[in-house]
């Protein structure tokens, strides 16, 4: 925004560099936090870890909101906020997967992406509103969007005061009475079914503790563990390589390649955010537990590839007008439609699905470091793509759409070849199966019973 540019004293020549660092440093903070969050969540629990991460983020956001007139201070604040944000992205899916019944785990895990998408949607319309309604010489034009970040972060931290600690974490720490109360609270039930679930959790955690006592990091390199860690790393890397996150951060710049009008670009980006929210909501509410995880990821990547490659062809053949105008050409309308179809496919697949998938593929023994490695790859490539995307847009033009399309093709092929299905299986069942490609469809309940039988027999020998 012009007001931010004026307050922090940099010119148009430094705009790409400043945008790149402002976005990228927060992602770098998130990447660093992933490795700090694992011992924190293990020692202090998921609940208190989320409170701490919320507080750290609020500190960073508050410093950003103050008009310091210093870009270094703003950059440091972005890094601090990234630390809190990154820690939360480790703890939230972990907490969700450990508190939900298997029938709802994918749906509730996908809510993480839905609310992330909703936050982006709100930010787009706030940006559009302040750009139109507040003078470009008024600092509040940029302070309002940044300051509003404090509201959801504070809500998360304070909200954790109203919920109990993770049942599985309490069981792992030997706090069985508190674990039982936690499960009763989250299920709102004290029936025999809840008691049986508690016994299943205790048996699973006890068997993991006995079988793998004295964990060391090199265990992650063991054959089965390494497959799971590699899958988590690859899934979140692929999520960033689809190109959707780059669109989320730099939507106006992408749409400007199509319409060459800043105000129209902001409006198209705001509509883009609304499409994301609706698409992700429909998937989370109606399809997340009805569709195969693996098939959704393969199909989503293939459809996104088709949209991006077609977009590249249209933008190359029919470039945006050189002069800014209020009328969008038919080719521009077609390109916008393709981008919206792309983001619908993303929010039906690679947007929401990686979070529950990665949090459920690890046994309790390596869940914390495993999820941390997976989410770290998300933040690492989030940082890489957010740092490089402004330069890619300015230098590659239509070629950036082609790049994302080619990467989506690679993602679809590799997902089909290597990813394992997990839908319908409990965490304990997944933990005690060999991690290999293929579908779990068929008689899932029989598979669960066989796994539990082998598991309990082994633990009594």
MIFI-486757 format. One record per residue (C-alpha): residue in one letter; x, y negated, z. Coordinates in nm, 4 decimals. Layout:
residues N
{r 'a',{X,Y,Z}}
...
//
This chain:
residues 461
{r 'x',{0.0000,0.0000,0.0000}}
{r 'x',{0.1151,-0.3546,-0.0734}}
{r 'x',{0.0668,-0.4579,0.2920}}
{r 'x',{0.2974,-0.1800,0.4147}}
{r 'x',{0.5516,-0.2605,0.1455}}
{r 'x',{0.5483,-0.6259,0.2514}}
{r 'x',{0.5768,-0.5544,0.6256}}
{r 'x',{0.8673,-0.3137,0.5822}}
{r 'x',{1.0479,-0.5222,0.3251}}
{r 'x',{1.1228,-0.2947,0.0321}}
{r 'x',{1.0705,-0.3575,-0.3370}}
{r 'x',{0.9092,-0.1647,-0.6208}}
{r 'x',{1.2438,-0.0093,-0.7111}}
{r 'x',{1.2516,0.1668,-0.3700}}
{r 'x',{0.8854,0.2757,-0.3760}}
{r 'x',{0.9437,0.6317,-0.4969}}
{r 'x',{1.2304,0.6798,-0.2495}}
{r 'x',{1.0266,0.5457,0.0439}}
{r 'x',{0.7188,0.7534,-0.0427}}
{r 'x',{0.9344,1.0630,-0.0718}}
{r 'x',{1.1039,1.0158,0.2667}}
{r 'x',{0.7859,0.9086,0.4484}}
{r 'x',{0.6078,1.2287,0.3512}}
{r 'x',{0.9090,1.4603,0.3490}}
{r 'x',{1.0426,1.3794,0.6962}}
{r 'x',{0.7176,1.4825,0.8629}}
{r 'x',{0.7377,1.8149,0.6814}}
{r 'x',{1.1008,1.8515,0.7959}}
{r 'x',{0.9860,1.8003,1.1542}}
{r 'x',{0.7247,2.0694,1.1031}}
{r 'x',{0.9891,2.3088,0.9720}}
{r 'x',{1.2156,2.2525,1.2755}}
{r 'x',{0.9216,2.2898,1.5152}}
{r 'x',{0.8365,2.6375,1.3867}}
{r 'x',{1.1534,2.7746,1.5471}}
{r 'x',{1.0973,2.5823,1.8702}}
{r 'x',{0.7327,2.6871,1.8896}}
{r 'x',{0.7979,3.0620,1.9063}}
{r 'x',{0.9789,3.0647,2.2464}}
{r 'x',{0.7405,2.7938,2.3691}}
{r 'x',{0.4256,2.9940,2.2882}}
{r 'x',{0.5793,3.3084,2.4344}}
{r 'x',{0.6839,3.1446,2.7623}}
{r 'x',{0.4030,2.8948,2.8219}}
{r 'x',{0.1152,3.0515,2.6328}}
{r 'x',{-0.0818,2.9405,2.3306}}
{r 'x',{-0.3076,2.6997,2.5205}}
{r 'x',{-0.0420,2.4875,2.6911}}
{r 'x',{0.1734,2.4944,2.3772}}
{r 'x',{-0.1111,2.3325,2.1846}}
{r 'x',{-0.1457,2.0644,2.4513}}
{r 'x',{0.2255,1.9849,2.4287}}
{r 'x',{0.2266,1.9791,2.0484}}
{r 'x',{-0.0733,1.7448,2.0512}}
{r 'x',{0.1054,1.5063,2.2893}}
{r 'x',{0.4239,1.5042,2.0792}}
{r 'x',{0.2262,1.4306,1.7632}}
{r 'x',{0.0412,1.1447,1.9348}}
{r 'x',{0.3735,0.9887,2.0386}}
{r 'x',{0.4935,0.9943,1.6780}}
{r 'x',{0.1645,0.8626,1.5397}}
{r 'x',{0.1566,0.5794,1.7951}}
{r 'x',{0.5072,0.4625,1.6983}}
{r 'x',{0.4093,0.4727,1.3297}}
{r 'x',{0.1036,0.2555,1.3981}}
{r 'x',{0.3087,-0.0190,1.5645}}
{r 'x',{0.4324,-0.2728,1.3111}}
{r 'x',{0.8048,-0.2388,1.3857}}
{r 'x',{0.9138,-0.3830,1.0477}}
{r 'x',{1.1808,-0.1103,1.0551}}
{r 'x',{1.1778,0.1775,0.8074}}
{r 'x',{1.4285,0.3816,1.0165}}
{r 'x',{1.1931,0.3576,1.3168}}
{r 'x',{0.9017,0.4641,1.0966}}
{r 'x',{1.1017,0.7575,0.9605}}
{r 'x',{1.1937,0.8733,1.3131}}
{r 'x',{0.8287,0.8527,1.4148}}
{r 'x',{0.7323,1.0653,1.1134}}
{r 'x',{0.9856,1.3269,1.2215}}
{r 'x',{0.8503,1.3272,1.5804}}
{r 'x',{0.4936,1.3647,1.4555}}
{r 'x',{0.6107,1.6517,1.2360}}
{r 'x',{0.7499,1.8329,1.5404}}
{r 'x',{0.4092,1.8265,1.7077}}
{r 'x',{0.2260,1.9149,1.3888}}
{r 'x',{0.4579,2.2054,1.3083}}
{r 'x',{0.4282,2.3552,1.6571}}
{r 'x',{0.0491,2.3396,1.6322}}
{r 'x',{0.0500,2.5233,1.2978}}
{r 'x',{0.2298,2.8140,1.4682}}
{r 'x',{0.0126,2.8228,1.7799}}
{r 'x',{-0.3317,2.7715,1.6240}}
{r 'x',{-0.3400,3.0758,1.3896}}
{r 'x',{-0.1800,3.2849,1.6639}}
{r 'x',{-0.4484,3.1811,1.9143}}
{r 'x',{-0.7255,3.2364,1.6593}}
{r 'x',{-0.6133,3.5852,1.5595}}
{r 'x',{-0.5718,3.6954,1.9217}}
{r 'x',{-0.9128,3.5717,2.0383}}
{r 'x',{-1.1389,3.6719,1.7493}}
{r 'x',{-1.3043,4.0087,1.6844}}
{r 'x',{-1.1816,4.1687,1.3640}}
{r 'x',{-1.5188,4.1057,1.1926}}
{r 'x',{-1.4696,3.7280,1.2239}}
{r 'x',{-1.0907,3.6974,1.2202}}
{r 'x',{-1.0543,3.6040,0.8544}}
{r 'x',{-1.3408,3.3554,0.8654}}
{r 'x',{-1.2265,3.1800,1.1831}}
{r 'x',{-0.8651,3.1842,1.0653}}
{r 'x',{-0.9747,3.0167,0.7451}}
{r 'x',{-1.1401,2.7385,0.9468}}
{r 'x',{-0.7849,2.6150,1.0073}}
{r 'x',{-0.7518,2.5331,0.6375}}
{r 'x',{-1.1062,2.3956,0.6197}}
{r 'x',{-1.0465,2.1382,0.8916}}
{r 'x',{-0.7082,2.0563,0.7396}}
{r 'x',{-0.8913,1.9946,0.4127}}
{r 'x',{-1.1558,1.7876,0.5895}}
{r 'x',{-0.8835,1.5710,0.7442}}
{r 'x',{-0.7350,1.5057,0.4001}}
{r 'x',{-1.0819,1.4238,0.2670}}
{r 'x',{-1.1371,1.1652,0.5415}}
{r 'x',{-0.7928,1.0133,0.4822}}
{r 'x',{-0.8621,0.9703,0.1093}}
{r 'x',{-1.1833,0.7770,0.1719}}
{r 'x',{-1.0256,0.5716,0.4500}}
{r 'x',{-0.7427,0.4785,0.2113}}
{r 'x',{-0.9904,0.3903,-0.0609}}
{r 'x',{-1.2010,0.1856,0.1825}}
{r 'x',{-0.9152,-0.0193,0.3284}}
{r 'x',{-0.7653,-0.0756,-0.0179}}
{r 'x',{-1.0948,-0.2273,-0.1356}}
{r 'x',{-1.2114,-0.3946,0.1841}}
{r 'x',{-0.8991,-0.5338,0.3543}}
{r 'x',{-0.6608,-0.7917,0.2156}}
{r 'x',{-0.3240,-0.6630,0.0956}}
{r 'x',{-0.1580,-0.9210,0.3229}}
{r 'x',{-0.3255,-0.7840,0.6390}}
{r 'x',{-0.1172,-0.5211,0.8320}}
{r 'x',{-0.4368,-0.3494,0.9470}}
{r 'x',{-0.4759,-0.2236,0.5892}}
{r 'x',{-0.2084,0.0394,0.6596}}
{r 'x',{-0.2342,0.0534,1.0423}}
{r 'x',{-0.5950,0.1765,1.0409}}
{r 'x',{-0.5276,0.4908,0.8301}}
{r 'x',{-0.2172,0.5779,1.0334}}
{r 'x',{-0.3732,0.4999,1.3715}}
{r 'x',{-0.6760,0.7192,1.3039}}
{r 'x',{-0.4431,1.0216,1.3170}}
{r 'x',{-0.4458,0.9850,1.6954}}
{r 'x',{-0.8152,1.0780,1.7235}}
{r 'x',{-0.8087,1.4436,1.6054}}
{r 'x',{-0.4719,1.5081,1.7737}}
{r 'x',{-0.6020,1.3833,2.1095}}
{r 'x',{-0.9230,1.5812,2.0594}}
{r 'x',{-0.7209,1.9012,2.0085}}
{r 'x',{-0.5035,1.8468,2.3147}}
{r 'x',{-0.7890,1.7515,2.5463}}
{r 'x',{-1.0136,2.0178,2.3976}}
{r 'x',{-0.7706,2.2913,2.5052}}
{r 'x',{-0.8560,2.2003,2.8660}}
{r 'x',{-1.2004,2.3525,2.8059}}
{r 'x',{-1.0911,2.6951,2.6740}}
{r 'x',{-0.9086,2.9885,2.8383}}
{r 'x',{-0.5681,3.1265,2.7438}}
{r 'x',{-0.5333,3.3963,2.4776}}
{r 'x',{-0.6541,3.7343,2.6023}}
{r 'x',{-0.3676,3.9205,2.4365}}
{r 'x',{-0.1030,3.6810,2.5722}}
{r 'x',{-0.2407,3.7157,2.9268}}
{r 'x',{-0.2431,4.0949,2.8901}}
{r 'x',{0.1143,4.0894,2.7627}}
{r 'x',{0.2155,3.8914,3.0725}}
{r 'x',{0.0396,4.1358,3.3058}}
{r 'x',{-0.2393,3.8944,3.4065}}
{r 'x',{-0.5149,4.1500,3.3539}}
{r 'x',{-0.7909,3.9932,3.5617}}
{r 'x',{-0.7477,3.6585,3.3908}}
{r 'x',{-0.7311,3.8355,3.0537}}
{r 'x',{-1.0653,4.0050,3.1244}}
{r 'x',{-1.2225,3.6725,3.2202}}
{r 'x',{-1.0827,3.5189,2.9006}}
{r 'x',{-1.2360,3.7928,2.6855}}
{r 'x',{-1.5695,3.7683,2.8669}}
{r 'x',{-1.5730,3.3927,2.8066}}
{r 'x',{-1.4916,3.4042,2.4359}}
{r 'x',{-1.7356,3.6926,2.3710}}
{r 'x',{-2.0007,3.5501,2.6087}}
{r 'x',{-2.0615,3.9121,2.6993}}
{r 'x',{-1.9827,4.1634,2.9760}}
{r 'x',{-2.1232,4.4728,2.8070}}
{r 'x',{-1.9575,4.8102,2.7557}}
{r 'x',{-1.8510,4.7046,2.4046}}
{r 'x',{-1.6502,4.4150,2.5501}}
{r 'x',{-1.4984,4.6423,2.8136}}
{r 'x',{-1.3975,4.8895,2.5418}}
{r 'x',{-1.2373,4.6072,2.3443}}
{r 'x',{-1.0438,4.5036,2.6544}}
{r 'x',{-0.9158,4.8588,2.6929}}
{r 'x',{-0.8171,4.8654,2.3269}}
{r 'x',{-0.6218,4.5421,2.3700}}
{r 'x',{-0.4493,4.6701,2.6862}}
{r 'x',{-0.3577,4.9988,2.5201}}
{r 'x',{-0.2219,4.8228,2.2140}}
{r 'x',{-0.0156,4.5698,2.4106}}
{r 'x',{0.1130,4.8379,2.6537}}
{r 'x',{0.2174,5.0676,2.3712}}
{r 'x',{0.3983,4.7846,2.1952}}
{r 'x',{0.5784,4.6885,2.5164}}
{r 'x',{0.6894,5.0469,2.5871}}
{r 'x',{0.7890,5.1281,2.2312}}
{r 'x',{0.9905,4.8113,2.1681}}
{r 'x',{1.1167,4.6962,2.5070}}
{r 'x',{1.4192,4.4641,2.4911}}
{r 'x',{1.3374,4.2803,2.1692}}
{r 'x',{1.6267,4.1299,1.9783}}
{r 'x',{1.6072,3.9115,1.6700}}
{r 'x',{1.7881,4.1679,1.4565}}
{r 'x',{1.4805,4.3890,1.4875}}
{r 'x',{1.3197,4.1619,1.2299}}
{r 'x',{1.5644,4.3136,0.9810}}
{r 'x',{1.4402,4.6700,1.0396}}
{r 'x',{1.2738,4.8137,0.7306}}
{r 'x',{0.9028,4.7874,0.8262}}
{r 'x',{0.9460,4.4624,1.0196}}
{r 'x',{1.1465,4.3069,0.7390}}
{r 'x',{0.8698,4.3903,0.4896}}
{r 'x',{0.6187,4.2036,0.7067}}
{r 'x',{0.8476,3.9063,0.7671}}
{r 'x',{0.9274,3.8872,0.3962}}
{r 'x',{0.5580,3.9020,0.3116}}
{r 'x',{0.4809,3.6176,0.5537}}
{r 'x',{0.7654,3.4059,0.4139}}
{r 'x',{0.6581,3.4758,0.0568}}
{r 'x',{0.2872,3.4093,0.1154}}
{r 'x',{0.3426,3.0641,0.2624}}
{r 'x',{0.6083,2.9808,0.0048}}
{r 'x',{0.3573,3.0734,-0.2644}}
{r 'x',{0.0913,2.8577,-0.0997}}
{r 'x',{0.3155,2.5536,-0.1468}}
{r 'x',{0.4304,2.6590,-0.4949}}
{r 'x',{0.0733,2.6582,-0.6291}}
{r 'x',{0.1038,2.2797,-0.6559}}
{r 'x',{-0.2053,2.2076,-0.4446}}
{r 'x',{-0.0148,2.0534,-0.1536}}
{r 'x',{0.1667,1.8198,-0.3915}}
{r 'x',{-0.1746,1.7145,-0.5234}}
{r 'x',{-0.2953,1.6576,-0.1661}}
{r 'x',{-0.0056,1.4251,-0.0805}}
{r 'x',{0.0313,1.2472,-0.4129}}
{r 'x',{-0.3169,1.2644,-0.5639}}
{r 'x',{-0.3290,0.8991,-0.6772}}
{r 'x',{0.0029,0.9365,-0.8608}}
{r 'x',{-0.1201,1.2512,-1.0384}}
{r 'x',{-0.4499,1.0934,-1.1423}}
{r 'x',{-0.2641,0.7848,-1.2588}}
{r 'x',{-0.0973,1.0082,-1.5204}}
{r 'x',{-0.4473,1.0654,-1.6565}}
{r 'x',{-0.6240,0.7259,-1.6259}}
{r 'x',{-0.3449,0.4701,-1.5681}}
{r 'x',{-0.5628,0.2684,-1.3296}}
{r 'x',{-0.4759,0.2433,-0.9587}}
{r 'x',{-0.8291,0.1814,-0.8284}}
{r 'x',{-0.9752,0.4605,-1.0415}}
{r 'x',{-0.6921,0.6885,-0.9256}}
{r 'x',{-0.7838,0.6250,-0.5615}}
{r 'x',{-1.1524,0.6939,-0.6326}}
{r 'x',{-1.0752,1.0140,-0.8258}}
{r 'x',{-0.8506,1.1253,-0.5391}}
{r 'x',{-1.1287,1.0622,-0.2865}}
{r 'x',{-1.3706,1.2710,-0.4976}}
{r 'x',{-1.0938,1.5324,-0.5241}}
{r 'x',{-1.0946,1.5466,-0.1415}}
{r 'x',{-1.4720,1.5953,-0.1332}}
{r 'x',{-1.4465,1.8817,-0.3835}}
{r 'x',{-1.1798,2.0437,-0.1629}}
{r 'x',{-1.3988,2.0248,0.1485}}
{r 'x',{-1.7081,2.1688,-0.0205}}
{r 'x',{-1.5150,2.4496,-0.1925}}
{r 'x',{-1.3241,2.5480,0.1220}}
{r 'x',{-1.6418,2.5323,0.3324}}
{r 'x',{-1.8331,2.7591,0.0962}}
{r 'x',{-1.5492,3.0104,0.0993}}
{r 'x',{-1.5051,3.0075,0.4778}}
{r 'x',{-1.8750,3.0342,0.5584}}
{r 'x',{-1.9887,3.2803,0.2939}}
{r 'x',{-1.6989,3.4685,0.1345}}
{r 'x',{-1.3931,3.4911,0.3628}}
{r 'x',{-1.4931,3.8242,0.5183}}
{r 'x',{-1.6765,3.9622,0.2149}}
{r 'x',{-1.3893,3.9595,-0.0316}}
{r 'x',{-1.0632,4.1499,-0.0412}}
{r 'x',{-0.7714,3.9343,0.0805}}
{r 'x',{-0.5420,4.0685,-0.1911}}
{r 'x',{-0.7879,4.0377,-0.4788}}
{r 'x',{-0.8792,3.6823,-0.3794}}
{r 'x',{-0.5121,3.5776,-0.3786}}
{r 'x',{-0.4385,3.7415,-0.7146}}
{r 'x',{-0.7503,3.6030,-0.8835}}
{r 'x',{-0.7031,3.2566,-0.7350}}
{r 'x',{-0.3439,3.2280,-0.8582}}
{r 'x',{-0.4402,3.3466,-1.2088}}
{r 'x',{-0.7266,3.0954,-1.2361}}
{r 'x',{-0.5085,2.8105,-1.1071}}
{r 'x',{-0.2418,2.8982,-1.3642}}
{r 'x',{-0.4978,2.8718,-1.6442}}
{r 'x',{-0.6167,2.5309,-1.5176}}
{r 'x',{-0.2673,2.3862,-1.4777}}
{r 'x',{-0.1327,2.5062,-1.8120}}
{r 'x',{-0.4427,2.3765,-1.9903}}
{r 'x',{-0.4088,2.0435,-1.8069}}
{r 'x',{-0.0476,2.0160,-1.9227}}
{r 'x',{-0.1546,2.0754,-2.2836}}
{r 'x',{-0.4323,1.8123,-2.2672}}
{r 'x',{-0.2147,1.5467,-2.0980}}
{r 'x',{0.0652,1.6049,-2.3527}}
{r 'x',{-0.1717,1.5895,-2.6496}}
{r 'x',{-0.3829,1.2988,-2.5210}}
{r 'x',{-0.1689,1.0741,-2.2959}}
{r 'x',{-0.3269,0.8141,-2.0663}}
{r 'x',{-0.3771,0.4715,-2.2261}}
{r 'x',{-0.0796,0.2421,-2.1903}}
{r 'x',{-0.2992,-0.0463,-2.0704}}
{r 'x',{-0.5117,-0.0230,-1.7577}}
{r 'x',{-0.8853,-0.0165,-1.8249}}
{r 'x',{-1.2157,0.0768,-1.6644}}
{r 'x',{-1.3216,0.3345,-1.9254}}
{r 'x',{-1.1859,0.6905,-1.8979}}
{r 'x',{-1.1311,0.8665,-2.2312}}
{r 'x',{-1.3003,1.2060,-2.2965}}
{r 'x',{-0.9605,1.3766,-2.2685}}
{r 'x',{-0.9156,1.2104,-1.9276}}
{r 'x',{-1.2548,1.3377,-1.8133}}
{r 'x',{-1.1609,1.6901,-1.9280}}
{r 'x',{-0.8296,1.6688,-1.7408}}
{r 'x',{-0.9999,1.5504,-1.4214}}
{r 'x',{-1.2472,1.8396,-1.4500}}
{r 'x',{-0.9596,2.0873,-1.4879}}
{r 'x',{-0.7873,1.9458,-1.1791}}
{r 'x',{-1.1103,1.9775,-0.9808}}
{r 'x',{-1.1533,2.3394,-1.0987}}
{r 'x',{-0.7940,2.4024,-0.9933}}
{r 'x',{-0.8554,2.2757,-0.6413}}
{r 'x',{-1.1788,2.4769,-0.6136}}
{r 'x',{-0.9821,2.7924,-0.6981}}
{r 'x',{-0.7137,2.6961,-0.4451}}
{r 'x',{-0.9681,2.6513,-0.1680}}
{r 'x',{-1.1231,2.9869,-0.2527}}
{r 'x',{-0.7872,3.1605,-0.2208}}
{r 'x',{-0.4424,3.0239,-0.1394}}
{r 'x',{-0.5721,2.7365,0.0716}}
{r 'x',{-0.7523,2.9202,0.3539}}
{r 'x',{-0.6406,3.2826,0.3137}}
{r 'x',{-0.2664,3.2746,0.4043}}
{r 'x',{-0.3363,3.1604,0.7623}}
{r 'x',{-0.5423,3.4605,0.8782}}
{r 'x',{-0.3431,3.6975,0.6570}}
{r 'x',{-0.0033,3.6101,0.8020}}
{r 'x',{-0.1271,3.6016,1.1608}}
{r 'x',{-0.2728,3.9536,1.1336}}
{r 'x',{0.0042,4.1527,0.9581}}
{r 'x',{0.2428,4.1640,1.2573}}
{r 'x',{0.2394,4.3961,1.5587}}
{r 'x',{0.2250,4.2177,1.8958}}
{r 'x',{0.5971,4.2818,1.9455}}
{r 'x',{0.7088,4.0534,1.6610}}
{r 'x',{0.3972,3.8400,1.6094}}
{r 'x',{0.5474,3.5199,1.7526}}
{r 'x',{0.8740,3.5264,1.5530}}
{r 'x',{0.6972,3.6697,1.2481}}
{r 'x',{0.4319,3.3987,1.2330}}
{r 'x',{0.7005,3.1381,1.3089}}
{r 'x',{0.9094,3.2539,1.0102}}
{r 'x',{0.6036,3.2506,0.7831}}
{r 'x',{0.4886,2.9060,0.8903}}
{r 'x',{0.8503,2.7820,0.8754}}
{r 'x',{0.8588,2.8737,0.5063}}
{r 'x',{0.5356,2.6782,0.4614}}
{r 'x',{0.6931,2.3706,0.6159}}
{r 'x',{1.0269,2.4216,0.4395}}
{r 'x',{0.8734,2.4259,0.0926}}
{r 'x',{0.6210,2.1635,0.1973}}
{r 'x',{0.9247,1.9446,0.2717}}
{r 'x',{1.1010,2.0376,-0.0536}}
{r 'x',{0.7989,1.9736,-0.2761}}
{r 'x',{0.6897,1.6568,-0.0937}}
{r 'x',{1.0429,1.5194,-0.1249}}
{r 'x',{1.0749,1.6006,-0.4948}}
{r 'x',{0.7190,1.5501,-0.6257}}
{r 'x',{0.7375,1.1678,-0.6620}}
{r 'x',{1.0493,1.2095,-0.8753}}
{r 'x',{0.8897,1.4949,-1.0720}}
{r 'x',{0.5844,1.2839,-1.1524}}
{r 'x',{0.7914,0.9871,-1.2684}}
{r 'x',{1.0323,1.1922,-1.4805}}
{r 'x',{0.8356,1.4966,-1.6038}}
{r 'x',{0.4888,1.3480,-1.6650}}
{r 'x',{0.2751,1.6282,-1.8213}}
{r 'x',{0.5572,1.8758,-1.7569}}
{r 'x',{0.4819,1.8814,-1.3845}}
{r 'x',{0.1424,2.0426,-1.4572}}
{r 'x',{0.3161,2.3036,-1.6733}}
{r 'x',{0.5641,2.3765,-1.3926}}
{r 'x',{0.2865,2.4457,-1.1416}}
{r 'x',{0.1073,2.6622,-1.3989}}
{r 'x',{0.4143,2.8787,-1.4576}}
{r 'x',{0.4685,2.9164,-1.0825}}
{r 'x',{0.1030,3.0217,-1.0421}}
{r 'x',{0.1520,3.2948,-1.3037}}
{r 'x',{0.4544,3.4259,-1.1112}}
{r 'x',{0.2556,3.4156,-0.7852}}
{r 'x',{-0.0333,3.6155,-0.9349}}
{r 'x',{0.2000,3.8868,-1.0676}}
{r 'x',{0.4026,3.9214,-0.7457}}
{r 'x',{0.0909,3.9236,-0.5274}}
{r 'x',{-0.0608,4.2020,-0.7352}}
{r 'x',{0.2624,4.4016,-0.7165}}
{r 'x',{0.3581,4.3667,-0.3507}}
{r 'x',{0.0837,4.2426,-0.1161}}
{r 'x',{-0.1040,4.4754,0.1212}}
{r 'x',{-0.4764,4.4593,0.1985}}
{r 'x',{-0.5749,4.3942,0.5641}}
{r 'x',{-0.9473,4.3153,0.5542}}
{r 'x',{-1.1599,4.5153,0.7981}}
{r 'x',{-0.8710,4.6476,1.0076}}
{r 'x',{-0.8033,4.5556,1.3705}}
{r 'x',{-0.4664,4.4035,1.4636}}
{r 'x',{-0.3704,4.7283,1.6353}}
{r 'x',{-0.4581,4.9332,1.3264}}
{r 'x',{-0.2555,4.7048,1.0982}}
{r 'x',{0.0397,4.7141,1.3396}}
{r 'x',{0.0590,5.0939,1.3335}}
{r 'x',{0.0264,5.1422,0.9599}}
{r 'x',{0.3157,5.1364,0.7177}}
{r 'x',{0.3234,4.8022,0.5396}}
{r 'x',{0.2775,4.8948,0.1749}}
{r 'x',{0.0854,4.7544,-0.1175}}
{r 'x',{-0.2680,4.8572,-0.1978}}
{r 'x',{-0.6206,4.8183,-0.0707}}
{r 'x',{-0.7617,4.9196,0.2675}}
{r 'x',{-1.1045,4.9593,0.1178}}
{r 'x',{-1.2775,5.2879,0.1513}}
{r 'x',{-1.3464,5.4351,0.4917}}
{r 'x',{-1.1863,5.1675,0.7078}}
{r 'x',{-1.3422,5.2945,1.0300}}
{r 'x',{-1.1932,5.6417,0.9768}}
{r 'x',{-0.8541,5.4856,0.9153}}
{r 'x',{-0.8819,5.2876,1.2376}}
{r 'x',{-0.9769,5.5990,1.4334}}
{r 'x',{-0.6817,5.7941,1.2883}}
{r 'x',{-0.4411,5.5139,1.3704}}
{r 'x',{-0.5698,5.4864,1.7279}}
{r 'x',{-0.5530,5.8624,1.7732}}
{r 'x',{-0.1909,5.8788,1.6604}}
{r 'x',{-0.1116,5.5699,1.8677}}
{r 'x',{-0.2615,5.7034,2.1915}}
{r 'x',{-0.1131,6.0494,2.1447}}
{r 'x',{0.2298,5.8946,2.0956}}
{r 'x',{0.1952,5.6777,2.4070}}
{r 'x',{0.1135,5.9774,2.6313}}
{r 'x',{0.4045,6.1965,2.5255}}
//
